[in-house]
């Protein structure tokens, strides 16, 4: 019984290793090129100040996330010091976490 289990474990490990090598050789997911901490962004204190001012004055802003997605709208509600709700349009809302922002720009 033990011999069969060892053979199946070796077989499973070989399949996993071969699949991982195949993916590494044939597909580029850019997982190693930039981590979240390496991407340039506005200083975190500046993001907090911009978010607070944009919320208080109801400015129309463009927010760029760390993953390079960008949205335009108004911050309509403050959930906590790090999170706001961004109204993109009357039917679409987005929760914005300051720690996941790259920049905030006035429009």
VOPA-616109 format. One record per residue: residue number from 0; residue in three letters; z negated, y, x of N, C-alpha, C, O in turn. Coordinates in Angstrom, 3 decimals. Layout:
BEGIN
<NUM,'ALA',<Z,Y,X>,<Z,Y,X>,<Z,Y,X>,<Z,Y,X>>;
...
// end
This chain:
BEGIN
<0,'UNK',<0.000,-1.194,0.809>,<0.000,0.000,0.000>,<0.000,1.265,0.857>,<0.716,2.220,0.553>>;
<1,'UNK',<-0.787,1.275,1.908>,<-0.865,2.461,2.766>,<0.453,2.742,3.457>,<0.813,3.905,3.641>>;
<2,'UNK',<1.159,1.736,3.832>,<2.441,1.905,4.498>,<3.445,2.609,3.584>,<4.188,3.483,4.030>>;
<3,'UNK',<3.464,2.228,2.314>,<4.382,2.869,1.364>,<4.017,4.337,1.164>,<4.908,5.182,1.077>>;
<4,'UNK',<2.745,4.654,1.092>,<2.335,6.042,0.924>,<2.726,6.872,2.137>,<3.201,7.998,1.982>>;
<5,'UNK',<2.539,6.347,3.327>,<2.911,7.078,4.532>,<4.411,7.318,4.588>,<4.855,8.393,4.990>>;
<6,'UNK',<5.195,6.319,4.185>,<6.642,6.485,4.174>,<7.065,7.533,3.157>,<7.954,8.337,3.436>>;
<7,'UNK',<6.443,7.538,1.980>,<6.814,8.525,0.964>,<6.370,9.921,1.384>,<7.065,10.895,1.092>>;
<8,'UNK',<5.218,10.045,2.071>,<4.785,11.354,2.565>,<5.741,11.869,3.628>,<6.078,13.053,3.634>>;
<9,'UNK',<6.179,11.002,4.523>,<7.144,11.395,5.554>,<8.467,11.786,4.913>,<9.087,12.772,5.310>>;
<10,'UNK',<8.888,11.033,3.946>,<10.124,11.331,3.228>,<10.030,12.696,2.545>,<10.967,13.492,2.614>>;
<11,'UNK',<8.904,12.966,1.887>,<8.702,14.242,1.194>,<8.684,15.392,2.195>,<9.296,16.432,1.952>>;
<12,'UNK',<7.992,15.218,3.313>,<7.942,16.266,4.335>,<9.326,16.545,4.891>,<9.679,17.702,5.120>>;
<13,'UNK',<10.119,15.495,5.112>,<11.472,15.680,5.625>,<12.341,16.452,4.641>,<13.109,17.326,5.041>>;
<14,'UNK',<12.224,16.135,3.374>,<13.002,16.854,2.344>,<12.612,18.330,2.324>,<13.478,19.204,2.278>>;
<15,'UNK',<11.325,18.601,2.358>,<10.847,19.992,2.329>,<11.330,20.745,3.558>,<11.835,21.861,3.442>>;
<16,'UNK',<11.180,20.143,4.737>,<11.609,20.801,5.976>,<13.115,21.034,6.005>,<13.568,22.111,6.390>>;
<17,'UNK',<13.886,20.039,5.605>,<15.342,20.190,5.597>,<15.799,21.243,4.599>,<16.732,21.996,4.876>>;
<18,'UNK',<15.155,21.301,3.446>,<15.494,22.313,2.444>,<15.167,23.709,2.959>,<15.961,24.636,2.798>>;
<19,'UNK',<13.998,23.858,3.579>,<13.608,25.161,4.128>,<14.573,25.603,5.222>,<14.966,26.768,5.270>>;
<20,'UNK',<14.959,24.678,6.103>,<15.917,25.015,7.162>,<17.270,25.408,6.578>,<17.900,26.355,7.048>>;
<21,'UNK',<17.718,24.681,5.556>,<18.987,25.001,4.903>,<18.957,26.405,4.311>,<19.907,27.172,4.469>>;
<22,'UNK',<17.880,26.734,3.638>,<17.745,28.070,3.033>,<17.728,29.135,4.117>,<18.391,30.164,3.983>>;
<23,'UNK',<16.973,28.902,5.196>,<16.906,29.882,6.286>,<18.263,30.108,6.935>,<18.599,31.240,7.282>>;
<24,'UNK',<19.042,29.055,7.102>,<20.344,29.184,7.763>,<21.398,29.816,6.861>,<22.279,30.521,7.354>>;
<25,'UNK',<21.329,29.583,5.563>,<22.424,29.963,4.674>,<22.178,31.166,3.773>,<23.127,31.742,3.241>>;
<26,'UNK',<20.939,31.547,3.598>,<20.632,32.650,2.700>,<19.791,33.681,3.430>,<18.909,33.336,4.217>>;
<27,'UNK',<20.074,34.963,3.158>,<19.328,36.043,3.793>,<18.575,36.804,2.710>,<19.164,37.561,1.938>>;
<28,'UNK',<17.290,36.595,2.668>,<16.462,37.274,1.676>,<15.788,38.512,2.246>,<15.092,39.216,1.514>>;
<29,'UNK',<15.974,38.797,3.530>,<15.356,39.947,4.204>,<13.851,39.976,4.042>,<13.262,41.046,3.890>>;
<30,'UNK',<13.233,38.831,4.072>,<11.782,38.794,3.909>,<11.058,39.217,5.173>,<9.938,39.723,5.097>>;
<31,'UNK',<11.661,39.024,6.321>,<10.998,39.364,7.564>,<11.350,40.752,8.069>,<10.692,41.255,8.980>>;
<32,'UNK',<12.371,41.385,7.503>,<12.852,42.636,8.069>,<11.873,43.793,7.864>,<11.645,44.575,8.786>>;
<33,'UNK',<11.303,43.910,6.690>,<10.368,45.006,6.434>,<9.268,44.507,5.523>,<9.529,43.899,4.485>>;
<34,'UNK',<8.062,44.765,5.912>,<6.963,44.478,5.008>,<6.625,45.770,4.276>,<7.111,46.842,4.636>>;
<35,'UNK',<5.804,45.664,3.265>,<5.463,46.834,2.457>,<4.812,47.905,3.319>,<5.053,49.093,3.105>>;
<36,'UNK',<3.989,47.511,4.292>,<3.292,48.489,5.113>,<4.218,49.194,6.097>,<3.868,50.269,6.584>>;
<37,'UNK',<5.396,48.628,6.413>,<6.310,49.227,7.370>,<7.251,50.240,6.738>,<7.852,51.036,7.460>>;
<38,'UNK',<7.399,50.241,5.442>,<8.322,51.150,4.778>,<7.714,52.550,4.774>,<6.552,52.734,4.411>>;
<39,'UNK',<8.526,53.544,5.186>,<8.016,54.912,5.216>,<7.806,55.407,3.796>,<8.627,55.176,2.908>>;
<40,'UNK',<6.703,56.086,3.606>,<6.425,56.662,2.307>,<5.639,57.951,2.502>,<5.167,58.255,3.598>>;
<41,'UNK',<5.511,58.697,1.416>,<4.715,59.909,1.455>,<3.275,59.512,1.770>,<2.853,58.406,1.431>>;
<42,'UNK',<2.526,60.388,2.406>,<1.107,60.078,2.634>,<0.402,59.824,1.303>,<0.683,60.488,0.305>>;
<43,'UNK',<-0.502,58.871,1.300>,<-1.145,58.443,0.056>,<-1.902,59.589,-0.617>,<-1.922,59.675,-1.845>>;
<44,'UNK',<-2.521,60.465,0.167>,<-3.246,61.602,-0.429>,<-2.280,62.548,-1.127>,<-2.589,63.095,-2.185>>;
<45,'UNK',<-1.108,62.736,-0.525>,<-0.095,63.595,-1.143>,<0.407,62.975,-2.448>,<0.636,63.691,-3.422>>;
<46,'UNK',<0.580,61.654,-2.476>,<0.990,60.983,-3.717>,<-0.042,61.187,-4.818>,<0.320,61.430,-5.970>>;
<47,'UNK',<-1.341,61.090,-4.470>,<-2.395,61.311,-5.463>,<-2.346,62.736,-6.002>,<-2.480,62.947,-7.207>>;
<48,'UNK',<-2.156,63.711,-5.121>,<-2.103,65.117,-5.546>,<-0.877,65.360,-6.424>,<-0.992,65.989,-7.476>>;
<49,'UNK',<0.290,64.873,-6.012>,<1.509,65.057,-6.801>,<1.390,64.393,-8.165>,<1.808,64.965,-9.172>>;
<50,'UNK',<0.827,63.201,-8.205>,<0.674,62.496,-9.479>,<-0.277,63.260,-10.404>,<-0.006,63.411,-11.595>>;
<51,'UNK',<-1.376,63.733,-9.855>,<-2.353,64.474,-10.667>,<-1.743,65.759,-11.226>,<-1.904,66.063,-12.408>>;
<52,'UNK',<-1.039,66.517,-10.372>,<-0.406,67.752,-10.822>,<0.705,67.481,-11.838>,<0.837,68.202,-12.827>>;
<53,'UNK',<1.492,66.452,-11.592>,<2.582,66.117,-12.515>,<2.034,65.709,-13.869>,<2.618,66.038,-14.902>>;
<54,'UNK',<0.917,64.996,-13.875>,<0.294,64.591,-15.132>,<-0.277,65.804,-15.865>,<-0.054,65.960,-17.065>>;
<55,'UNK',<-1.005,66.655,-15.160>,<-1.647,67.811,-15.790>,<-0.629,68.807,-16.344>,<-0.832,69.359,-17.426>>;
<56,'UNK',<0.451,69.040,-15.622>,<1.431,70.047,-16.028>,<2.625,69.462,-16.765>,<3.537,70.193,-17.151>>;
<57,'UNK',<2.626,68.133,-16.966>,<3.694,67.431,-17.689>,<5.068,67.702,-17.081>,<6.036,67.949,-17.800>>;
<58,'UNK',<5.143,67.654,-15.751>,<6.419,67.829,-15.061>,<7.307,66.614,-15.284>,<6.819,65.495,-15.444>>;
<59,'UNK',<8.601,66.844,-15.294>,<9.590,65.775,-15.328>,<9.844,65.386,-13.873>,<10.283,66.215,-13.076>>;
<60,'UNK',<9.566,64.120,-13.524>,<9.592,63.695,-12.129>,<10.494,62.477,-11.917>,<10.868,61.782,-12.862>>;
<61,'UNK',<10.825,62.247,-10.667>,<11.522,61.045,-10.239>,<10.572,60.306,-9.297>,<10.180,60.844,-8.262>>;
<62,'UNK',<10.205,59.083,-9.650>,<9.338,58.279,-8.792>,<10.162,57.169,-8.158>,<10.971,56.519,-8.820>>;
<63,'UNK',<9.943,56.967,-6.873>,<10.602,55.885,-6.148>,<9.528,54.904,-5.711>,<8.559,55.272,-5.046>>;
<64,'UNK',<9.718,53.659,-6.095>,<8.755,52.622,-5.757>,<9.019,52.109,-4.346>,<10.066,52.391,-3.763>>;
<65,'UNK',<8.086,51.369,-3.809>,<8.212,50.809,-2.471>,<9.406,49.862,-2.385>,<10.026,49.742,-1.329>>;
<66,'UNK',<9.733,49.187,-3.491>,<10.880,48.260,-3.481>,<12.200,48.968,-3.774>,<13.191,48.327,-4.123>>;
<67,'UNK',<12.207,50.309,-3.629>,<13.402,51.153,-3.756>,<13.904,51.334,-5.186>,<14.982,51.899,-5.370>>;
<68,'UNK',<13.176,50.882,-6.202>,<13.572,51.195,-7.572>,<13.125,52.616,-7.878>,<12.097,53.083,-7.387>>;
<69,'UNK',<13.911,53.286,-8.693>,<13.637,54.677,-8.996>,<13.670,54.890,-10.502>,<14.509,54.317,-11.198>>;
<70,'UNK',<12.745,55.722,-11.011>,<12.677,56.037,-12.440>,<12.403,57.516,-12.618>,<11.782,58.157,-11.771>>;
<71,'UNK',<12.876,58.046,-13.731>,<12.624,59.440,-14.066>,<11.865,59.503,-15.371>,<12.091,58.696,-16.274>>;
<72,'UNK',<10.966,60.460,-15.469>,<10.216,60.629,-16.699>,<9.014,61.524,-16.501>,<8.926,62.278,-15.532>>;
<73,'UNK',<8.069,61.423,-17.462>,<6.843,62.212,-17.418>,<5.652,61.271,-17.412>,<5.659,60.231,-18.071>>;
<74,'UNK',<4.618,61.653,-16.648>,<3.365,60.905,-16.680>,<2.613,61.353,-17.927>,<2.252,62.524,-18.048>>;
<75,'UNK',<2.375,60.429,-18.853>,<1.789,60.823,-20.137>,<0.333,60.395,-20.290>,<-0.376,60.937,-21.138>>;
<76,'UNK',<-0.128,59.435,-19.487>,<-1.508,58.985,-19.615>,<-2.014,58.498,-18.265>,<-1.292,57.855,-17.502>>;
<77,'UNK',<-3.270,58.820,-17.991>,<-3.920,58.369,-16.768>,<-4.831,57.198,-17.119>,<-5.777,57.354,-17.891>>;
<78,'UNK',<-4.550,56.037,-16.558>,<-5.355,54.846,-16.825>,<-6.594,54.853,-15.942>,<-7.707,54.640,-16.424>>;
<79,'UNK',<-6.405,55.097,-14.660>,<-7.485,55.265,-13.693>,<-6.916,56.124,-12.559>,<-5.746,56.500,-12.617>>;
<80,'UNK',<-7.706,56.441,-11.537>,<-7.171,57.318,-10.483>,<-5.911,56.787,-9.786>,<-5.168,57.566,-9.190>>;
<81,'UNK',<-5.663,55.480,-9.852>,<-4.500,54.897,-9.186>,<-3.331,54.619,-10.114>,<-2.212,54.436,-9.635>>;
<82,'UNK',<-3.543,54.579,-11.421>,<-2.486,54.155,-12.341>,<-2.235,55.183,-13.435>,<-3.155,55.772,-14.004>>;
<83,'UNK',<-0.938,55.371,-13.702>,<-0.491,56.263,-14.762>,<0.561,55.540,-15.598>,<1.152,54.552,-15.161>>;
<84,'UNK',<0.783,56.051,-16.806>,<1.882,55.554,-17.636>,<2.992,56.589,-17.591>,<2.782,57.759,-17.911>>;
<85,'UNK',<4.172,56.146,-17.193>,<5.350,56.992,-17.090>,<6.225,56.757,-18.312>,<6.634,55.628,-18.582>>;
<86,'UNK',<6.512,57.828,-19.053>,<7.417,57.741,-20.197>,<8.829,57.999,-19.693>,<9.179,59.132,-19.362>>;
<87,'UNK',<9.633,56.952,-19.636>,<11.016,57.072,-19.178>,<11.872,57.655,-20.290>,<12.664,58.568,-20.054>>;
<88,'UNK',<11.718,57.132,-21.503>,<12.311,57.708,-22.710>,<11.402,57.335,-23.873>,<10.337,56.758,-23.655>>;
<89,'UNK',<11.793,57.648,-25.094>,<10.919,57.423,-26.249>,<10.576,55.950,-26.462>,<9.560,55.637,-27.082>>;
<90,'UNK',<11.415,55.044,-25.955>,<11.198,53.614,-26.180>,<10.807,52.837,-24.931>,<10.520,51.644,-25.020>>;
<91,'UNK',<10.790,53.474,-23.790>,<10.523,52.760,-22.540>,<9.419,53.444,-21.753>,<9.494,54.634,-21.446>>;
<92,'UNK',<8.393,52.666,-21.432>,<7.255,53.151,-20.663>,<7.053,52.242,-19.462>,<7.368,51.053,-19.511>>;
<93,'UNK',<6.528,52.809,-18.387>,<6.295,52.039,-17.164>,<4.911,52.381,-16.631>,<4.537,53.553,-16.572>>;
<94,'UNK',<4.150,51.363,-16.243>,<2.879,51.597,-15.580>,<3.174,51.837,-14.103>,<3.806,51.009,-13.447>>;
<95,'UNK',<2.717,52.965,-13.590>,<2.983,53.361,-12.212>,<1.678,53.284,-11.425>,<0.702,53.956,-11.760>>;
<96,'UNK',<1.668,52.466,-10.384>,<0.525,52.353,-9.490>,<0.813,53.202,-8.259>,<1.830,53.002,-7.595>>;
<97,'UNK',<-0.063,54.139,-7.949>,<0.150,55.061,-6.833>,<0.327,54.295,-5.520>,<1.108,54.710,-4.665>>;
<98,'UNK',<-0.383,53.193,-5.356>,<-0.287,52.414,-4.117>,<1.082,51.773,-3.937>,<1.441,51.400,-2.820>>;
<99,'UNK',<1.857,51.637,-5.017>,<3.191,51.037,-4.937>,<4.304,52.083,-4.927>,<5.480,51.733,-5.020>>;
<100,'UNK',<3.949,53.350,-4.818>,<4.942,54.424,-4.803>,<5.354,54.772,-3.390>,<4.555,54.726,-2.454>>;
<101,'UNK',<6.617,55.120,-3.261>,<7.137,55.616,-1.990>,<7.207,57.135,-2.017>,<6.900,57.791,-1.021>>;
<102,'UNK',<7.614,57.703,-3.165>,<7.690,59.161,-3.266>,<7.666,59.608,-4.718>,<7.968,58.841,-5.632>>;
<103,'UNK',<7.299,60.868,-4.907>,<7.366,61.550,-6.203>,<8.101,62.859,-5.976>,<7.745,63.630,-5.084>>;
<104,'UNK',<9.131,63.113,-6.782>,<9.910,64.340,-6.651>,<10.005,65.031,-7.994>,<10.173,64.375,-9.022>>;
<105,'UNK',<9.899,66.350,-7.994>,<10.111,67.119,-9.213>,<11.600,67.190,-9.510>,<12.433,67.258,-8.606>>;
<106,'UNK',<11.914,67.171,-10.803>,<13.311,67.314,-11.215>,<13.484,68.640,-11.926>,<14.588,68.969,-12.360>>;
// end
